[in-house]
Amino acid sequence: MLKDLQTTVALIEEGKNLLCAGDTDLLKQLPKGNWIGGSTPYFMGQEGGKKSFDKIFVTELPNLVTLDSIKLYDTNSLNNIPSDSKENGISFLLIPAFSDIHKEYAEKAPEMEGLFEKNIVGWISGFDLETQSVASVFNGITGEEYKDKAVVMHTSLDSDKTAEIKIKNIFEQGDGDTITFSKSGFTCKTCFVNGKEMDFAQYIKDNNISTKLPLVADFFGATVNASFMSIEDEVKLYAPVFDAIDYKIAKPINNYMEEFSKIVSQDENIVFCCNCILNYLYGKLENKKTGSFTGPITFGEIAYQLLNQTLVYVTIK
């Protein structure tokens, strides 16, 4: 829920376990306590989509979620996240956008041992798109800010409770060409279109492909997007593509907001939720309500691995 600084401070001083999203200058003013934070001025609040520099989106974890530890990870220790996560718990992972650790997690997470056996969820922190500043995350226990590390709040659940990570994605594979890549990464110079090597940027231009439509792959039954950042001499993406995976351009969306409204109509007992900055921008979600699906607007969503142009949330039963 969106709260002012004073209210957030009071919750921390009460010892609540919190996930905080807000402008960096606001997060710097929070006292030490049981919280982690990630920078962003964009939110899906109770009153709709909003950009704010004086509010913090606070996710207060319920009492049935017990804080076990808050840990920092760098590129050398990222692989330890699954083993550090509890068997029956949730690990909330925050990573600063466009940092080395962002790239490392995006490319290596699917190969991490035990990743899909634990509940690992979170977001990529961001910044005001009009300023192009630097994203950061915060360890509330120490109050320290980091631009090059990941922070994780490891929690456990009551023995009679279970968590489920869910993904809402309005995109599906289109009926067009099959696109593959010879190497994994966030940037692509060439691709293979139906087996024929081509300049990827030129292929997009020649075929008038809308970059609002992501590349879509089927990862063992899960639809995963790789969204376009820029098209120049090479193509830059918000999430990596992987070699040996078949991609297609997403099926066109006639009415972005209408399609998005369909997937957020379901009302569930949601413990945590985040939504992508591209959904916010392309769906024109400012001042638009999304029901109970409220939370930070992020530069990437984490549901085990890195996702784009999706809504991610957690329920507990």
N, C-alpha and C positions, 0 to 999 in steps of 0.2 A: 504494500500500500504506500502511496506517496505521502511523505511526512516532511515537516519542516525540521530544521537542524535541532531545535530545542527538544522536540518530541523524541527524535532519534537518540539524542544524548541521554535522555531520561530512560529509555529502554535499555541502553547499554549499561547504565549505572544500576539498573535493576538486575543485571546479570543475564539478560535474555540472549539467546543464540540467534544471531542475525546475519543475513546476507544483504549487503548494502550496495546500491548502485547510484552514482551521482557524479556531479562535476568534481574534478580533482580538488579544487580549492575547498569545497564543502567537506569532502572525505578527510582532508588533512586536519579539519577542526574537531573530528570525533575523538572522544577519549579512548583509552585502552580498554579492551574488554573482549568478550566472546563474539567477535565478528570478523568477517572478511569483506573486502570491497573491491569493486571494479569501476573504472571511470566510464561515464556516458552521460550526456545531457538529454537523452531521448528515452521516453517511457510510454508504456501502455498503462494508463492510470484508470482509476474508477470512473473518471469523467471523459475518458477517451485518450487518444494519442496526444502526446504533449512533449514539447521541448522546454526544459527548465534548468536554470542555473541556481535556483534557491530551494529545490526540493530533492529529497533522497527517496528512492524507492527501496523500502525496507521489507524484506521477507523474513518474518519472525517464525522460526521453526517451532512446531508444536512440542508439547512436553514429552510425547512418546518418542521424540528424536533426541538422543543423548549425544552431546559433544564429546568426542574422544580425543581429538587433537587437531591443531592447525599447523600445517607443515609447508615449508617452501621447497620448491624443486627447480633445478636448473637443467640445462640440456643434458648433463651427464647423469642426472638422477631421475629423470622423467619415467624411466622404465619401472621404477619402484612404486609408482602410484597404485597399480592394481594390487600388488602384494600388501601395501599399507592399508588398503581399503578393507572394511569389515565384511564378513560373509553375509550378515544380515544388517545392512546399513546403507547409507548414501554418502558418497564423497562428492562434495561440491567444488568444482575446479574452475578457477579464474585465470585467464592468460591475457597479457597485453597484446593488442593487435599489432601486427607487422614486426614483431620482435623475432629474434632468432628462435626463441622457444616456441613461439606460435608456429613457425615453419616446421620446426622439429616435431612437434606434437601432431600437426596435421599430416605429415608424411609418414611418421613412424607408428602412430597410435594403433592402426589396424593390425600391426604385427606384434604388439605388446602381449606377452604371455598373461593370460587370465583377464584381459581387458573386458571381454564380453560376459564374464562370469560375475562381475561386480556391478553395482549401480554407480556409475561415474557420469556426472552431469554438470553442466555449468555454462559459462559463456566467455566470449572473447570481448574484453573491455575495449572501449573506443574513445571518441572525442568529438567535439563540434566540427562538423564537416566544413564549416565556413572558415575555420582557423587552421586546420591541418596541424594540430598540436600532437602530442605524444600520449599514447594510452598508458595507463598504469593500473596496478593492483595493490591492495593493502592487506597487511597482516594486522588485524585488530589487537592481537595479544601484545604486540610490541609497538603498534602505531606506525610502523615503517611502511614506506611506499617503494614499490619496485616497478621498473620499466623493462626488466629483462629476466624476470623469474615468474614462475607460476605459484599460486597459493591455493592450498586445498584445505577445506574443512572436512575432516573425516568424522562421520557420525555412525551411531548404531541405533537400531530400532528395538522396541519391546519384542520379546520372543514370539508373541502372537500376531505381530504385524509384518507385512511385507510391502516393499515399495515397487513401483513399476514406472519405468521411464517410457514416455510416449512421444511420438513425433507426428505433427500435422504438416503435410506438404501438399500444396495445391497443384504441384506440377507432376506430370507423368511423361514418359518417353513419347515423342512424336513418331510419325510414320516415315520419317525421312532417312537420310543416309546413316550408316553405322560409322562412327568415328572412333579411332583408336590412337594411342600414342606410344612412342618407342621408349619413353622414360617418364617417370613420375615427377610432378613438380607443379609450382604455381605459375610458371611461365612456359609458353609453348611457341616454338618457331614453326615447326612442321607437324603435320598429323597424317594419318592414313584414313582416307575416305573410301569406304567399301574396298579396302585393301590397297588403294593407290595413294602414294605419298604426294602431299600437297602442302603449299604454304598456307598455314592455318588462317592468318589474318586476311589473306587474299580470298580464301574460300568464303569467309564470313561476309566480306564486302561484295563479292560476285553474286552471292545468293541472297543478298539483302536480309540477312538474319538479324532479328532484333536481339540486342544484347540484354534486354530485360528478361529474355528466356534463357535459363541456364542449360548447361549440359546436364543430362540426367543419366545415371547408371543404376543398374539393378545389382545391389550388393546382397546376394543371398536372400532375396525377397524384400529387402528394404530399398526404397527409392532414395537415392542420394544425389544432391545437386552440387555442381561446381559452377559458381556464378561468375559472370564476366566483370572485370574491373576496368580494363582499357584495351583498345585495339590500336596498335601502332605497328612498328616493324615486327613485333611479336605480340602474342596475346597474353595478357596478365589476368589471373583469376583470383577470386577471394578464397578459394579452397583448391587443393591440388587435384589434378587428375592422376590416375594410376595406370601404369603400363599393363597390358594384357587384359584390360577391362573395356567392354563395349559401351560407348556413349552414344546418345542421340540428343539432338536439340529438343527441348521440351515442346509439347503440344501447345499451340497458341492459346492464350487466355483472352476471351472476348471482354470480360468485365472483371478486372482484378479484384475489386472490392466485393463484388457479388460472390465470386468463387471463395474469397477469403472468409466471407461471412458464413458460408456453408460449413466450413470446417471448425468454426468457433461457436457454433450454436449449441453444442453439447455442454451441459453443466455438470461438472464433476468436482469432487473434493480435492482441489489442487493445492499442493504444498509449495510448489515452486514452478515458475513459468518464465520463459524468455522468448523474444521474438526478434527476427532479423531486421536490420536497418534497411535492407532492400525491400522487404515487405512493407515497411513503414513508408518508404519513398515512392515506390511504384504503385502501391495500393492506396496512396494518399490517405493514410490512416490518421493524420493529425485531426484531432477533435472527433474521431470516429471511435465508438465504443466496441469492445471485443468481449463483452460479457464477463465471465469469471476468469478469462485468460489475460490477466494483468501481470506486468513485470517489466524488467529493463528491455530496452531496444538495444541490440548488440551487434557487434561486427563479426559475429559467427556464433553458432550454437554448438554446444557439446552434448551429445548423447552417445557416450562411449567415445566415438571418433568425432572429428570436426564436421559440422554440417553448415549449409548456407541456404538462405531463403526458405527457412522452415520455422515452425513454432515448436518449441520443446517444453514439456512439462512433466511433473512427477505427481503421482497419486500414491496414497498409502491406504492399504486395506487391512 
